[in-house]
Amino acid sequence: MATGRKKQIGFSRLAVFAGLAVVCVYLVITLVSAQVEIVAKRRELESLTKQISTQNAQISELQRTIETDDENSYYERLAREKLNYARPDERVFVDMSGN
């Protein structure tokens, strides 16, 4: 009867250790996946912060334009920079060196 009880205690210990091992593996996997998600969210936050900064710069530029009533020069600069327009009597040189 003593050997049957020892086998039962040994099996119980093995079951407890196996259960603890499964829980530890689960916790490690959960921790790693949480860290990966945190890194992804931080990258997303950095991207959104850059977008906010760009938008704030554009807003302040537009507010300055509205406050100074300098719409004509604003539209002229926009046409030059965004649409590559030039005045009829103006020569435009383009740097093709790639620098």
N, C-alpha and C positions, 0 to 999 in steps of 0.2 A: 503494500500500500504506500510505502514511503517513496518508491520509485515513480509511482503514478502521480503523486503529489509534486514531486520534483519536476516531472515532465510538464505538469500543468503550470507550475510557477515559471519554468523556463519559457514556455510558450507565451505566457502572459507578458513576460519581460520583452520577448521578441516582438510581440504585437505592439507594445507601448513604444519601443524604439522605432519600429517601422512607422507607426503613426506620427511620432515626433519628426522623423526624417521627411515624411510626406508634407507635414505642416511647414517645416523649414524650407523645403524646396519651393513650396507654394509662395511663402513669404519672400524669398529671394527673387523669384520670377515677378511677383507683384512690384517689388521695389525697383527692379531694373526697368520694367515697363513704365513705372511712374517717372523715373529719371529721364527716360527717353521722351516722354510726353512733356516734361518740364522744359527740356532743351528746345523742343519744337515750339512750345508756347513762347519761350524767351526770344527765339528768332522772329516769330510773328510779331511780338511786341516791339522789337527793334525796327522791323519794317514799317509797322504802323506809326511809330514815333517819327521816323524819317518822313513819312507821308504827311504827318501833321505839321512838321517843321516846314516842309515845302509849301503846304497850303497856307500856313500862317505868313510866310514870306510873300506869297502872291497876294494875300488879303491886305497886308500892310502896304504893298506897292499900289494896289488898286485904291486904297483909302488915301494914300498920298496924292495920287493922280486926281481923285475927286476933290480933295481939299485944295489943291493948287490950281484947279481949273485948267490943267495943262493937257487936255484931251488930244489935241492935234499932234503934239510931239509924242504922246504915248502911242497913238495909232501909227505914226510914222515909224517909230522904233519897232513896233510890233510887226509892221509890214516888212521892214528891213531884216529883222532877226528870224521871224517865222516863215515868211513867204519869199524871202530873198529878193525883194523888190529893190529898185534903185531909181534915182531921179533920171530923167531923160538925158541930161548933160553930164552925168556922172560916170566915171570909169570904176569898175569893181575888179579887184585883183583877188584871185583865189589861190591860196597856198595849197599846192598839190603834193607837197613833200611828205605829208602824213604826220608831221610833228605837231 
